[in-house]
Amino acid sequence: MHEAVVPDAVVPDPDEVAWHGWLTEPELRSALLEWRFTPDSREAFSRYLAFRTAPS
């Protein structure tokens, strides 16, 4: 999971990525319940949420 501002188009390598797209946080939360994700992707999102909501 990454949070970034990207000035140019992102073009993934089709040999490495089956699908790509931009999701809002609510869309991603919903997708995690419906789509197949690798365990490390779920872990990355959990860590992102923990980092984002941690006190400074």
mmCIF entry with sequence, helices, sheets and N, C-alpha, C, O atoms, coordinates in Angstrom:
data_MODEL
# 
_entry.id   MODEL 
# 
_entity.id                         1 
_entity.type                       polymer 
_entity.pdbx_number_of_molecules   1 
# 
_entity_poly.entity_id                      1 
_entity_poly.type                           'polypeptide(L)' 
_entity_poly.nstd_linkage                   no 
_entity_poly.nstd_monomer                   no 
_entity_poly.pdbx_seq_one_letter_code       MHEAVVPDAVVPDPDEVAWHGWLTEPELRSALLEWRFTPDSREAFSRYLAFRTAPS 
_entity_poly.pdbx_seq_one_letter_code_can   MHEAVVPDAVVPDPDEVAWHGWLTEPELRSALLEWRFTPDSREAFSRYLAFRTAPS 
_entity_poly.pdbx_strand_id                 A 
# 
loop_
_entity_poly_seq.entity_id 
_entity_poly_seq.num 
_entity_poly_seq.mon_id 
_entity_poly_seq.hetero 
1 1  MET n 
1 2  HIS n 
1 3  GLU n 
1 4  ALA n 
1 5  VAL n 
1 6  VAL n 
1 7  PRO n 
1 8  ASP n 
1 9  ALA n 
1 10 VAL n 
1 11 VAL n 
1 12 PRO n 
1 13 ASP n 
1 14 PRO n 
1 15 ASP n 
1 16 GLU n 
1 17 VAL n 
1 18 ALA n 
1 19 TRP n 
1 20 HIS n 
1 21 GLY n 
1 22 TRP n 
1 23 LEU n 
1 24 THR n 
1 25 GLU n 
1 26 PRO n 
1 27 GLU n 
1 28 LEU n 
1 29 ARG n 
1 30 SER n 
1 31 ALA n 
1 32 LEU n 
1 33 LEU n 
1 34 GLU n 
1 35 TRP n 
1 36 ARG n 
1 37 PHE n 
1 38 THR n 
1 39 PRO n 
1 40 ASP n 
1 41 SER n 
1 42 ARG n 
1 43 GLU n 
1 44 ALA n 
1 45 PHE n 
1 46 SER n 
1 47 ARG n 
1 48 TYR n 
1 49 LEU n 
1 50 ALA n 
1 51 PHE n 
1 52 ARG n 
1 53 THR n 
1 54 ALA n 
1 55 PRO n 
1 56 SER n 
# 
_struct_asym.id          A 
_struct_asym.entity_id   1 
# 
loop_
_struct_conf.conf_type_id 
_struct_conf.id 
_struct_conf.pdbx_PDB_helix_id 
_struct_conf.beg_label_comp_id 
_struct_conf.beg_label_asym_id 
_struct_conf.beg_label_seq_id 
_struct_conf.pdbx_beg_PDB_ins_code 
_struct_conf.end_label_comp_id 
_struct_conf.end_label_asym_id 
_struct_conf.end_label_seq_id 
_struct_conf.pdbx_end_PDB_ins_code 
_struct_conf.beg_auth_comp_id 
_struct_conf.beg_auth_asym_id 
_struct_conf.beg_auth_seq_id 
_struct_conf.end_auth_comp_id 
_struct_conf.end_auth_asym_id 
_struct_conf.end_auth_seq_id 
_struct_conf.pdbx_PDB_helix_class 
_struct_conf.details 
_struct_conf.pdbx_PDB_helix_length 
HELX_P HELX_P1 AA1 GLU A 25 ? GLU A 34 ? GLU A 25 GLU A 34 1 ? 10 
HELX_P HELX_P2 AA2 PRO A 39 ? THR A 53 ? PRO A 39 THR A 53 1 ? 15 
# 
_struct_conf_type.id          HELX_P 
_struct_conf_type.criteria    ? 
_struct_conf_type.reference   ? 
# 
loop_
_atom_site.group_PDB 
_atom_site.id 
_atom_site.type_symbol 
_atom_site.label_atom_id 
_atom_site.label_alt_id 
_atom_site.label_comp_id 
_atom_site.label_asym_id 
_atom_site.label_entity_id 
_atom_site.label_seq_id 
_atom_site.pdbx_PDB_ins_code 
_atom_site.Cartn_x 
_atom_site.Cartn_y 
_atom_site.Cartn_z 
_atom_site.occupancy 
_atom_site.B_iso_or_equiv 
_atom_site.pdbx_formal_charge 
_atom_site.auth_seq_id 
_atom_site.auth_comp_id 
_atom_site.auth_asym_id 
_atom_site.auth_atom_id 
_atom_site.pdbx_PDB_model_num 
ATOM 1   N N  . MET A 1 1  ? 0.842   -1.163  0.000   1.00 0.00 ? 1  MET A N  1 
ATOM 2   C CA . MET A 1 1  ? 0.000   0.000   0.000   1.00 0.00 ? 1  MET A CA 1 
ATOM 3   C C  . MET A 1 1  ? 0.888   1.227   0.000   1.00 0.00 ? 1  MET A C  1 
ATOM 4   O O  . MET A 1 1  ? 1.889   1.307   0.713   1.00 0.00 ? 1  MET A O  1 
ATOM 5   N N  . HIS A 1 2  ? 0.495   2.158   -0.807  1.00 0.00 ? 2  HIS A N  1 
ATOM 6   C CA . HIS A 1 2  ? 1.243   3.406   -0.886  1.00 0.00 ? 2  HIS A CA 1 
ATOM 7   C C  . HIS A 1 2  ? 0.255   4.553   -0.987  1.00 0.00 ? 2  HIS A C  1 
ATOM 8   O O  . HIS A 1 2  ? -0.815  4.428   -1.583  1.00 0.00 ? 2  HIS A O  1 
ATOM 9   N N  . GLU A 1 3  ? 0.625   5.637   -0.409  1.00 0.00 ? 3  GLU A N  1 
ATOM 10  C CA . GLU A 1 3  ? -0.133  6.866   -0.558  1.00 0.00 ? 3  GLU A CA 1 
ATOM 11  C C  . GLU A 1 3  ? 0.801   7.830   -1.258  1.00 0.00 ? 3  GLU A C  1 
ATOM 12  O O  . GLU A 1 3  ? 1.863   8.165   -0.732  1.00 0.00 ? 3  GLU A O  1 
ATOM 13  N N  . ALA A 1 4  ? 0.413   8.279   -2.445  1.00 0.00 ? 4  ALA A N  1 
ATOM 14  C CA . ALA A 1 4  ? 1.314   9.112   -3.235  1.00 0.00 ? 4  ALA A CA 1 
ATOM 15  C C  . ALA A 1 4  ? 0.542   10.028  -4.163  1.00 0.00 ? 4  ALA A C  1 
ATOM 16  O O  . ALA A 1 4  ? -0.619  9.784   -4.494  1.00 0.00 ? 4  ALA A O  1 
ATOM 17  N N  . VAL A 1 5  ? 1.223   11.094  -4.576  1.00 0.00 ? 5  VAL A N  1 
ATOM 18  C CA . VAL A 1 5  ? 0.735   11.954  -5.641  1.00 0.00 ? 5  VAL A CA 1 
ATOM 19  C C  . VAL A 1 5  ? 1.573   11.596  -6.859  1.00 0.00 ? 5  VAL A C  1 
ATOM 20  O O  . VAL A 1 5  ? 2.799   11.704  -6.828  1.00 0.00 ? 5  VAL A O  1 
ATOM 21  N N  . VAL A 1 6  ? 0.914   11.171  -7.932  1.00 0.00 ? 6  VAL A N  1 
ATOM 22  C CA . VAL A 1 6  ? 1.624   10.697  -9.115  1.00 0.00 ? 6  VAL A CA 1 
ATOM 23  C C  . VAL A 1 6  ? 1.323   11.651  -10.273 1.00 0.00 ? 6  VAL A C  1 
ATOM 24  O O  . VAL A 1 6  ? 0.180   11.742  -10.720 1.00 0.00 ? 6  VAL A O  1 
ATOM 25  N N  . PRO A 1 7  ? 2.347   12.361  -10.760 1.00 0.00 ? 7  PRO A N  1 
ATOM 26  C CA . PRO A 1 7  ? 2.103   13.342  -11.817 1.00 0.00 ? 7  PRO A CA 1 
ATOM 27  C C  . PRO A 1 7  ? 1.916   12.733  -13.203 1.00 0.00 ? 7  PRO A C  1 
ATOM 28  O O  . PRO A 1 7  ? 1.335   13.373  -14.079 1.00 0.00 ? 7  PRO A O  1 
ATOM 29  N N  . ASP A 1 8  ? 2.389   11.525  -13.415 1.00 0.00 ? 8  ASP A N  1 
ATOM 30  C CA . ASP A 1 8  ? 2.311   10.894  -14.728 1.00 0.00 ? 8  ASP A CA 1 
ATOM 31  C C  . ASP A 1 8  ? 1.461   9.634   -14.662 1.00 0.00 ? 8  ASP A C  1 
ATOM 32  O O  . ASP A 1 8  ? 1.144   9.145   -13.578 1.00 0.00 ? 8  ASP A O  1 
ATOM 33  N N  . ALA A 1 9  ? 1.098   9.120   -15.816 1.00 0.00 ? 9  ALA A N  1 
ATOM 34  C CA . ALA A 1 9  ? 0.323   7.878   -15.886 1.00 0.00 ? 9  ALA A CA 1 
ATOM 35  C C  . ALA A 1 9  ? 1.173   6.707   -15.392 1.00 0.00 ? 9  ALA A C  1 
ATOM 36  O O  . ALA A 1 9  ? 2.376   6.648   -15.645 1.00 0.00 ? 9  ALA A O  1 
ATOM 37  N N  . VAL A 1 10 ? 0.538   5.790   -14.692 1.00 0.00 ? 10 VAL A N  1 
ATOM 38  C CA . VAL A 1 10 ? 1.203   4.585   -14.221 1.00 0.00 ? 10 VAL A CA 1 
ATOM 39  C C  . VAL A 1 10 ? 0.886   3.474   -15.207 1.00 0.00 ? 10 VAL A C  1 
ATOM 40  O O  . VAL A 1 10 ? -0.279  3.210   -15.503 1.00 0.00 ? 10 VAL A O  1 
ATOM 41  N N  . VAL A 1 11 ? 1.920   2.826   -15.713 1.00 0.00 ? 11 VAL A N  1 
ATOM 42  C CA . VAL A 1 11 ? 1.745   1.755   -16.678 1.00 0.00 ? 11 VAL A CA 1 
ATOM 43  C C  . VAL A 1 11 ? 2.464   0.509   -16.144 1.00 0.00 ? 11 VAL A C  1 
ATOM 44  O O  . VAL A 1 11 ? 3.675   0.372   -16.316 1.00 0.00 ? 11 VAL A O  1 
ATOM 45  N N  . PRO A 1 12 ? 1.719   -0.402  -15.495 1.00 0.00 ? 12 PRO A N  1 
ATOM 46  C CA . PRO A 1 12 ? 2.367   -1.590  -14.954 1.00 0.00 ? 12 PRO A CA 1 
ATOM 47  C C  . PRO A 1 12 ? 2.727   -2.591  -16.056 1.00 0.00 ? 12 PRO A C  1 
ATOM 48  O O  . PRO A 1 12 ? 2.142   -2.588  -17.139 1.00 0.00 ? 12 PRO A O  1 
ATOM 49  N N  . ASP A 1 13 ? 3.681   -3.424  -15.754 1.00 0.00 ? 13 ASP A N  1 
ATOM 50  C CA . ASP A 1 13 ? 4.090   -4.488  -16.675 1.00 0.00 ? 13 ASP A CA 1 
ATOM 51  C C  . ASP A 1 13 ? 3.012   -5.568  -16.676 1.00 0.00 ? 13 ASP A C  1 
ATOM 52  O O  . ASP A 1 13 ? 2.770   -6.171  -15.631 1.00 0.00 ? 13 ASP A O  1 
ATOM 53  N N  . PRO A 1 14 ? 2.355   -5.838  -17.806 1.00 0.00 ? 14 PRO A N  1 
ATOM 54  C CA . PRO A 1 14 ? 1.279   -6.832  -17.849 1.00 0.00 ? 14 PRO A CA 1 
ATOM 55  C C  . PRO A 1 14 ? 1.749   -8.251  -17.530 1.00 0.00 ? 14 PRO A C  1 
ATOM 56  O O  . PRO A 1 14 ? 0.930   -9.110  -17.204 1.00 0.00 ? 14 PRO A O  1 
ATOM 57  N N  . ASP A 1 15 ? 3.066   -8.510  -17.620 1.00 0.00 ? 15 ASP A N  1 
ATOM 58  C CA . ASP A 1 15 ? 3.590   -9.819  -17.234 1.00 0.00 ? 15 ASP A CA 1 
ATOM 59  C C  . ASP A 1 15 ? 3.671   -9.977  -15.721 1.00 0.00 ? 15 ASP A C  1 
ATOM 60  O O  . ASP A 1 15 ? 3.823   -11.090 -15.218 1.00 0.00 ? 15 ASP A O  1 
ATOM 61  N N  . GLU A 1 16 ? 3.569   -8.872  -15.001 1.00 0.00 ? 16 GLU A N  1 
ATOM 62  C CA . GLU A 1 16 ? 3.692   -8.907  -13.545 1.00 0.00 ? 16 GLU A CA 1 
ATOM 63  C C  . GLU A 1 16 ? 2.394   -8.573  -12.823 1.00 0.00 ? 16 GLU A C  1 
ATOM 64  O O  . GLU A 1 16 ? 2.208   -8.977  -11.675 1.00 0.00 ? 16 GLU A O  1 
ATOM 65  N N  . VAL A 1 17 ? 1.501   -7.848  -13.467 1.00 0.00 ? 17 VAL A N  1 
ATOM 66  C CA . VAL A 1 17 ? 0.299   -7.348  -12.803 1.00 0.00 ? 17 VAL A CA 1 
ATOM 67  C C  . VAL A 1 17 ? -0.931  -7.761  -13.598 1.00 0.00 ? 17 VAL A C  1 
ATOM 68  O O  . VAL A 1 17 ? -1.061  -7.418  -14.773 1.00 0.00 ? 17 VAL A O  1 
ATOM 69  N N  . ALA A 1 18 ? -1.837  -8.502  -12.953 1.00 0.00 ? 18 ALA A N  1 
ATOM 70  C CA . ALA A 1 18 ? -3.057  -8.958  -13.625 1.00 0.00 ? 18 ALA A CA 1 
ATOM 71  C C  . ALA A 1 18 ? -4.091  -7.839  -13.720 1.00 0.00 ? 18 ALA A C  1 
ATOM 72  O O  . ALA A 1 18 ? -4.839  -7.770  -14.695 1.00 0.00 ? 18 ALA A O  1 
ATOM 73  N N  . TRP A 1 19 ? -4.136  -6.978  -12.733 1.00 0.00 ? 19 TRP A N  1 
ATOM 74  C CA . TRP A 1 19 ? -5.098  -5.873  -12.702 1.00 0.00 ? 19 TRP A CA 1 
ATOM 75  C C  . TRP A 1 19 ? -4.501  -4.754  -11.868 1.00 0.00 ? 19 TRP A C  1 
ATOM 76  O O  . TRP A 1 19 ? -3.777  -5.009  -10.906 1.00 0.00 ? 19 TRP A O  1 
ATOM 77  N N  . HIS A 1 20 ? -4.797  -3.542  -12.226 1.00 0.00 ? 20 HIS A N  1 
ATOM 78  C CA . HIS A 1 20 ? -4.406  -2.413  -11.382 1.00 0.00 ? 20 HIS A CA 1 
ATOM 79  C C  . HIS A 1 20 ? -5.486  -1.344  -11.475 1.00 0.00 ? 20 HIS A C  1 
ATOM 80  O O  . HIS A 1 20 ? -6.224  -1.263  -12.456 1.00 0.00 ? 20 HIS A O  1 
ATOM 81  N N  . GLY A 1 21 ? -5.558  -0.546  -10.453 1.00 0.00 ? 21 GLY A N  1 
ATOM 82  C CA . GLY A 1 21 ? -6.504  0.554   -10.432 1.00 0.00 ? 21 GLY A CA 1 
ATOM 83  C C  . GLY A 1 21 ? -6.347  1.333   -9.144  1.00 0.00 ? 21 GLY A C  1 
ATOM 84  O O  . GLY A 1 21 ? -5.634  0.913   -8.233  1.00 0.00 ? 21 GLY A O  1 
ATOM 85  N N  . TRP A 1 22 ? -7.007  2.450   -9.076  1.00 0.00 ? 22 TRP A N  1 
ATOM 86  C CA . TRP A 1 22 ? -6.969  3.294   -7.888  1.00 0.00 ? 22 TRP A CA 1 
ATOM 87  C C  . TRP A 1 22 ? -8.265  3.094   -7.119  1.00 0.00 ? 22 TRP A C  1 
ATOM 88  O O  . TRP A 1 22 ? -9.354  3.151   -7.691  1.00 0.00 ? 22 TRP A O  1 
ATOM 89  N N  . LEU A 1 23 ? -8.139  2.861   -5.831  1.00 0.00 ? 23 LEU A N  1 
ATOM 90  C CA . LEU A 1 23 ? -9.301  2.673   -4.968  1.00 0.00 ? 23 LEU A CA 1 
ATOM 91  C C  . LEU A 1 23 ? -9.258  3.673   -3.830  1.00 0.00 ? 23 LEU A C  1 
ATOM 92  O O  . LEU A 1 23 ? -8.191  3.975   -3.295  1.00 0.00 ? 23 LEU A O  1 
ATOM 93  N N  . THR A 1 24 ? -10.406 4.180   -3.468  1.00 0.00 ? 24 THR A N  1 
ATOM 94  C CA . THR A 1 24 ? -10.481 4.983   -2.255  1.00 0.00 ? 24 THR A CA 1 
ATOM 95  C C  . THR A 1 24 ? -10.359 4.030   -1.068  1.00 0.00 ? 24 THR A C  1 
ATOM 96  O O  . THR A 1 24 ? -10.468 2.815   -1.232  1.00 0.00 ? 24 THR A O  1 
ATOM 97  N N  . GLU A 1 25 ? -10.137 4.566   0.101   1.00 0.00 ? 25 GLU A N  1 
ATOM 98  C CA . GLU A 1 25 ? -10.036 3.697   1.273   1.00 0.00 ? 25 GLU A CA 1 
ATOM 99  C C  . GLU A 1 25 ? -11.308 2.877   1.496   1.00 0.00 ? 25 GLU A C  1 
ATOM 100 O O  . GLU A 1 25 ? -11.209 1.678   1.756   1.00 0.00 ? 25 GLU A O  1 
ATOM 101 N N  . PRO A 1 26 ? -12.504 3.480   1.404   1.00 0.00 ? 26 PRO A N  1 
ATOM 102 C CA . PRO A 1 26 ? -13.712 2.655   1.555   1.00 0.00 ? 26 PRO A CA 1 
ATOM 103 C C  . PRO A 1 26 ? -13.825 1.557   0.484   1.00 0.00 ? 26 PRO A C  1 
ATOM 104 O O  . PRO A 1 26 ? -14.258 0.443   0.780   1.00 0.00 ? 26 PRO A O  1 
ATOM 105 N N  . GLU A 1 27 ? -13.438 1.871   -0.745  1.00 0.00 ? 27 GLU A N  1 
ATOM 106 C CA . GLU A 1 27 ? -13.473 0.865   -1.802  1.00 0.00 ? 27 GLU A CA 1 
ATOM 107 C C  . GLU A 1 27 ? -12.503 -0.273  -1.507  1.00 0.00 ? 27 GLU A C  1 
ATOM 108 O O  . GLU A 1 27 ? -12.819 -1.440  -1.742  1.00 0.00 ? 27 GLU A O  1 
ATOM 109 N N  . LEU A 1 28 ? -11.319 0.065   -0.991  1.00 0.00 ? 28 LEU A N  1 
ATOM 110 C CA . LEU A 1 28 ? -10.340 -0.960  -0.658  1.00 0.00 ? 28 LEU A CA 1 
ATOM 111 C C  . LEU A 1 28 ? -10.820 -1.832  0.497   1.00 0.00 ? 28 LEU A C  1 
ATOM 112 O O  . LEU A 1 28 ? -10.652 -3.052  0.468   1.00 0.00 ? 28 LEU A O  1 
ATOM 113 N N  . ARG A 1 29 ? -11.412 -1.215  1.505   1.00 0.00 ? 29 ARG A N  1 
ATOM 114 C CA . ARG A 1 29 ? -11.956 -2.000  2.627   1.00 0.00 ? 29 ARG A CA 1 
ATOM 115 C C  . ARG A 1 29 ? -13.004 -2.999  2.126   1.00 0.00 ? 29 ARG A C  1 
ATOM 116 O O  . ARG A 1 29 ? -13.037 -4.147  2.569   1.00 0.00 ? 29 ARG A O  1 
ATOM 117 N N  . SER A 1 30 ? -13.844 -2.560  1.215   1.00 0.00 ? 30 SER A N  1 
ATOM 118 C CA . SER A 1 30 ? -14.861 -3.440  0.640   1.00 0.00 ? 30 SER A CA 1 
ATOM 119 C C  . SER A 1 30 ? -14.216 -4.538  -0.204  1.00 0.00 ? 30 SER A C  1 
ATOM 120 O O  . SER A 1 30 ? -14.609 -5.701  -0.123  1.00 0.00 ? 30 SER A O  1 
ATOM 121 N N  . ALA A 1 31 ? -13.241 -4.169  -1.000  1.00 0.00 ? 31 ALA A N  1 
ATOM 122 C CA . ALA A 1 31 ? -12.558 -5.139  -1.852  1.00 0.00 ? 31 ALA A CA 1 
ATOM 123 C C  . ALA A 1 31 ? -11.860 -6.211  -1.021  1.00 0.00 ? 31 ALA A C  1 
ATOM 124 O O  . ALA A 1 31 ? -11.817 -7.373  -1.425  1.00 0.00 ? 31 ALA A O  1 
ATOM 125 N N  . LEU A 1 32 ? -11.317 -5.839  0.121   1.00 0.00 ? 32 LEU A N  1 
ATOM 126 C CA . LEU A 1 32 ? -10.644 -6.817  0.978   1.00 0.00 ? 32 LEU A CA 1 
ATOM 127 C C  . LEU A 1 32 ? -11.606 -7.894  1.474   1.00 0.00 ? 32 LEU A C  1 
ATOM 128 O O  . LEU A 1 32 ? -11.184 -9.002  1.807   1.00 0.00 ? 32 LEU A O  1 
ATOM 129 N N  . LEU A 1 33 ? -12.876 -7.574  1.520   1.00 0.00 ? 33 LEU A N  1 
ATOM 130 C CA . LEU A 1 33 ? -13.884 -8.553  1.928   1.00 0.00 ? 33 LEU A CA 1 
ATOM 131 C C  . LEU A 1 33 ? -14.340 -9.432  0.758   1.00 0.00 ? 33 LEU A C  1 
ATOM 132 O O  . LEU A 1 33 ? -14.839 -10.537 0.970   1.00 0.00 ? 33 LEU A O  1 
ATOM 133 N N  . GLU A 1 34 ? -14.171 -8.949  -0.458  1.00 0.00 ? 34 GLU A N  1 
ATOM 134 C CA . GLU A 1 34 ? -14.727 -9.631  -1.627  1.00 0.00 ? 34 GLU A CA 1 
ATOM 135 C C  . GLU A 1 34 ? -13.686 -10.246 -2.560  1.00 0.00 ? 34 GLU A C  1 
ATOM 136 O O  . GLU A 1 34 ? -13.952 -11.284 -3.167  1.00 0.00 ? 34 GLU A O  1 
ATOM 137 N N  . TRP A 1 35 ? -12.523 -9.641  -2.687  1.00 0.00 ? 35 TRP A N  1 
ATOM 138 C CA . TRP A 1 35 ? -11.529 -10.081 -3.657  1.00 0.00 ? 35 TRP A CA 1 
ATOM 139 C C  . TRP A 1 35 ? -10.445 -10.914 -2.983  1.00 0.00 ? 35 TRP A C  1 
ATOM 140 O O  . TRP A 1 35 ? -10.293 -10.892 -1.762  1.00 0.00 ? 35 TRP A O  1 
ATOM 141 N N  . ARG A 1 36 ? -9.705  -11.639 -3.793  1.00 0.00 ? 36 ARG A N  1 
ATOM 142 C CA . ARG A 1 36 ? -8.563  -12.391 -3.290  1.00 0.00 ? 36 ARG A CA 1 
ATOM 143 C C  . ARG A 1 36 ? -7.353  -11.473 -3.236  1.00 0.00 ? 36 ARG A C  1 
ATOM 144 O O  . ARG A 1 36 ? -6.997  -10.840 -4.230  1.00 0.00 ? 36 ARG A O  1 
ATOM 145 N N  . PHE A 1 37 ? -6.732  -11.406 -2.081  1.00 0.00 ? 37 PHE A N  1 
ATOM 146 C CA . PHE A 1 37 ? -5.512  -10.629 -1.880  1.00 0.00 ? 37 PHE A CA 1 
ATOM 147 C C  . PHE A 1 37 ? -4.459  -11.535 -1.272  1.00 0.00 ? 37 PHE A C  1 
ATOM 148 O O  . PHE A 1 37 ? -4.783  -12.493 -0.570  1.00 0.00 ? 37 PHE A O  1 
ATOM 149 N N  . THR A 1 38 ? -3.213  -11.234 -1.538  1.00 0.00 ? 38 THR A N  1 
ATOM 150 C CA . THR A 1 38 ? -2.147  -11.981 -0.879  1.00 0.00 ? 38 THR A CA 1 
ATOM 151 C C  . THR A 1 38 ? -2.091  -11.565 0.592   1.00 0.00 ? 38 THR A C  1 
ATOM 152 O O  . THR A 1 38 ? -2.445  -10.436 0.931   1.00 0.00 ? 38 THR A O  1 
ATOM 153 N N  . PRO A 1 39 ? -1.649  -12.469 1.460   1.00 0.00 ? 39 PRO A N  1 
ATOM 154 C CA . PRO A 1 39 ? -1.571  -12.123 2.888   1.00 0.00 ? 39 PRO A CA 1 
ATOM 155 C C  . PRO A 1 39 ? -0.705  -10.893 3.149   1.00 0.00 ? 39 PRO A C  1 
ATOM 156 O O  . PRO A 1 39 ? -1.026  -10.094 4.028   1.00 0.00 ? 39 PRO A O  1 
ATOM 157 N N  . ASP A 1 40 ? 0.386   -10.727 2.404   1.00 0.00 ? 40 ASP A N  1 
ATOM 158 C CA . ASP A 1 40 ? 1.237   -9.568  2.653   1.00 0.00 ? 40 ASP A CA 1 
ATOM 159 C C  . ASP A 1 40 ? 0.552   -8.263  2.245   1.00 0.00 ? 40 ASP A C  1 
ATOM 160 O O  . ASP A 1 40 ? 0.855   -7.211  2.807   1.00 0.00 ? 40 ASP A O  1 
ATOM 161 N N  . SER A 1 41 ? -0.356  -8.314  1.286   1.00 0.00 ? 41 SER A N  1 
ATOM 162 C CA . SER A 1 41 ? -1.113  -7.107  0.921   1.00 0.00 ? 41 SER A CA 1 
ATOM 163 C C  . SER A 1 41 ? -2.048  -6.705  2.057   1.00 0.00 ? 41 SER A C  1 
ATOM 164 O O  . SER A 1 41 ? -2.171  -5.523  2.376   1.00 0.00 ? 41 SER A O  1 
ATOM 165 N N  . ARG A 1 42 ? -2.697  -7.681  2.658   1.00 0.00 ? 42 ARG A N  1 
ATOM 166 C CA . ARG A 1 42 ? -3.570  -7.394  3.800   1.00 0.00 ? 42 ARG A CA 1 
ATOM 167 C C  . ARG A 1 42 ? -2.755  -6.836  4.971   1.00 0.00 ? 42 ARG A C  1 
ATOM 168 O O  . ARG A 1 42 ? -3.178  -5.897  5.644   1.00 0.00 ? 42 ARG A O  1 
ATOM 169 N N  . GLU A 1 43 ? -1.593  -7.425  5.197   1.00 0.00 ? 43 GLU A N  1 
ATOM 170 C CA . GLU A 1 43 ? -0.720  -6.957  6.279   1.00 0.00 ? 43 GLU A CA 1 
ATOM 171 C C  . GLU A 1 43 ? -0.255  -5.529  6.012   1.00 0.00 ? 43 GLU A C  1 
ATOM 172 O O  . GLU A 1 43 ? -0.223  -4.704  6.925   1.00 0.00 ? 43 GLU A O  1 
ATOM 173 N N  . ALA A 1 44 ? 0.103   -5.235  4.772   1.00 0.00 ? 44 ALA A N  1 
ATOM 174 C CA . ALA A 1 44 ? 0.550   -3.885  4.418   1.00 0.00 ? 44 ALA A CA 1 
ATOM 175 C C  . ALA A 1 44 ? -0.547  -2.864  4.680   1.00 0.00 ? 44 ALA A C  1 
ATOM 176 O O  . ALA A 1 44 ? -0.268  -1.779  5.191   1.00 0.00 ? 44 ALA A O  1 
ATOM 177 N N  . PHE A 1 45 ? -1.779  -3.190  4.341   1.00 0.00 ? 45 PHE A N  1 
ATOM 178 C CA . PHE A 1 45 ? -2.884  -2.266  4.577   1.00 0.00 ? 45 PHE A CA 1 
ATOM 179 C C  . PHE A 1 45 ? -3.113  -2.073  6.078   1.00 0.00 ? 45 PHE A C  1 
ATOM 180 O O  . PHE A 1 45 ? -3.361  -0.955  6.528   1.00 0.00 ? 45 PHE A O  1 
ATOM 181 N N  . SER A 1 46 ? -3.032  -3.140  6.838   1.00 0.00 ? 46 SER A N  1 
ATOM 182 C CA . SER A 1 46 ? -3.182  -3.032  8.297   1.00 0.00 ? 46 SER A CA 1 
ATOM 183 C C  . SER A 1 46 ? -2.099  -2.136  8.893   1.00 0.00 ? 46 SER A C  1 
ATOM 184 O O  . SER A 1 46 ? -2.377  -1.305  9.758   1.00 0.00 ? 46 SER A O  1 
ATOM 185 N N  . ARG A 1 47 ? -0.874  -2.311  8.427   1.00 0.00 ? 47 ARG A N  1 
ATOM 186 C CA . ARG A 1 47 ? 0.229   -1.466  8.925   1.00 0.00 ? 47 ARG A CA 1 
ATOM 187 C C  . ARG A 1 47 ? 0.038   -0.009  8.512   1.00 0.00 ? 47 ARG A C  1 
ATOM 188 O O  . ARG A 1 47 ? 0.301   0.907   9.291   1.00 0.00 ? 47 ARG A O  1 
ATOM 189 N N  . TYR A 1 48 ? -0.420  0.193   7.284   1.00 0.00 ? 48 TYR A N  1 
ATOM 190 C CA . TYR A 1 48 ? -0.690  1.553   6.816   1.00 0.00 ? 48 TYR A CA 1 
ATOM 191 C C  . TYR A 1 48 ? -1.722  2.230   7.706   1.00 0.00 ? 48 TYR A C  1 
ATOM 192 O O  . TYR A 1 48 ? -1.533  3.374   8.119   1.00 0.00 ? 48 TYR A O  1 
ATOM 193 N N  . LEU A 1 49 ? -2.808  1.535   8.003   1.00 0.00 ? 49 LEU A N  1 
ATOM 194 C CA . LEU A 1 49 ? -3.851  2.107   8.850   1.00 0.00 ? 49 LEU A CA 1 
ATOM 195 C C  . LEU A 1 49 ? -3.322  2.405   10.234  1.00 0.00 ? 49 LEU A C  1 
ATOM 196 O O  . LEU A 1 49 ? -3.620  3.459   10.794  1.00 0.00 ? 49 LEU A O  1 
ATOM 197 N N  . ALA A 1 50 ? -2.543  1.499   10.798  1.00 0.00 ? 50 ALA A N  1 
ATOM 198 C CA . ALA A 1 50 ? -1.974  1.705   12.132  1.00 0.00 ? 50 ALA A CA 1 
ATOM 199 C C  . ALA A 1 50 ? -1.035  2.913   12.132  1.00 0.00 ? 50 ALA A C  1 
ATOM 200 O O  . ALA A 1 50 ? -1.070  3.725   13.057  1.00 0.00 ? 50 ALA A O  1 
ATOM 201 N N  . PHE A 1 51 ? -0.210  3.033   11.114  1.00 0.00 ? 51 PHE A N  1 
ATOM 202 C CA . PHE A 1 51 ? 0.722   4.160   11.017  1.00 0.00 ? 51 PHE A CA 1 
ATOM 203 C C  . PHE A 1 51 ? -0.035  5.473   10.872  1.00 0.00 ? 51 PHE A C  1 
ATOM 204 O O  . PHE A 1 51 ? 0.289   6.464   11.526  1.00 0.00 ? 51 PHE A O  1 
ATOM 205 N N  . ARG A 1 52 ? -1.035  5.471   10.016  1.00 0.00 ? 52 ARG A N  1 
ATOM 206 C CA . ARG A 1 52 ? -1.782  6.693   9.735   1.00 0.00 ? 52 ARG A CA 1 
ATOM 207 C C  . ARG A 1 52 ? -2.554  7.197   10.945  1.00 0.00 ? 52 ARG A C  1 
ATOM 208 O O  . ARG A 1 52 ? -2.722  8.404   11.118  1.00 0.00 ? 52 ARG A O  1 
ATOM 209 N N  . THR A 1 53 ? -3.025  6.273   11.786  1.00 0.00 ? 53 THR A N  1 
ATOM 210 C CA . THR A 1 53 ? -3.845  6.675   12.930  1.00 0.00 ? 53 THR A CA 1 
ATOM 211 C C  . THR A 1 53 ? -3.041  6.776   14.229  1.00 0.00 ? 53 THR A C  1 
ATOM 212 O O  . THR A 1 53 ? -3.589  7.148   15.267  1.00 0.00 ? 53 THR A O  1 
ATOM 213 N N  . ALA A 1 54 ? -1.743  6.446   14.178  1.00 0.00 ? 54 ALA A N  1 
ATOM 214 C CA . ALA A 1 54 ? -0.919  6.517   15.390  1.00 0.00 ? 54 ALA A CA 1 
ATOM 215 C C  . ALA A 1 54 ? -0.690  7.971   15.784  1.00 0.00 ? 54 ALA A C  1 
ATOM 216 O O  . ALA A 1 54 ? -0.531  8.841   14.928  1.00 0.00 ? 54 ALA A O  1 
ATOM 217 N N  . PRO A 1 55 ? -0.676  8.223   17.100  1.00 0.00 ? 55 PRO A N  1 
ATOM 218 C CA . PRO A 1 55 ? -0.367  9.595   17.543  1.00 0.00 ? 55 PRO A CA 1 
ATOM 219 C C  . PRO A 1 55 ? 1.055   9.975   17.164  1.00 0.00 ? 55 PRO A C  1 
ATOM 220 O O  . PRO A 1 55 ? 1.947   9.127   17.138  1.00 0.00 ? 55 PRO A O  1 
ATOM 221 N N  . SER A 1 56 ? 1.260   11.238  16.873  1.00 0.00 ? 56 SER A N  1 
ATOM 222 C CA . SER A 1 56 ? 2.591   11.709  16.452  1.00 0.00 ? 56 SER A CA 1 
ATOM 223 C C  . SER A 1 56 ? 3.585   11.681  17.565  1.00 0.00 ? 56 SER A C  1 
ATOM 224 O O  . SER A 1 56 ? 4.744   12.046  17.367  1.00 0.00 ? 56 SER A O  1 
# 
